Amino acid sequence: ILSSDNPLIIEEIAYLALQRKDNNTAILCFSNAFNEQPSAKLALQLGYLYALEKKNDEAASYFLLASLSTEQELRQKALKSYEIVSYTPAVQTQ
């Protein structure tokens, strides 16, 4: 149960990396946990981290995945975040 292949252990390591403000390690660990055991919660967390890193395309993909959640609150957060990272201002022509 305390294996480095256990997605729950990998997720905890990711949260520890977040506490240390090590976003790259957090992304790597959350990605590994997500690949082993996908969940809307992990997708939302990855979306937030990619958004922090200004990688909006990756963030948008994870927010869309998270928006498939059956949990309404999580789904709403994901959709709102998707709107933010997908926003492109209209170019006005004169």
Secondary structure, 3 states (H helix, E strand, C coil): CCCCCCHHHHHHHHHHHHHCCCHHHHHHHHHHHHHHCCCHHHHHHHHHHHHHCCCHHHHHHHHHHHCCCCCHHHHHHHHHHHHHHHCCCCCCCC
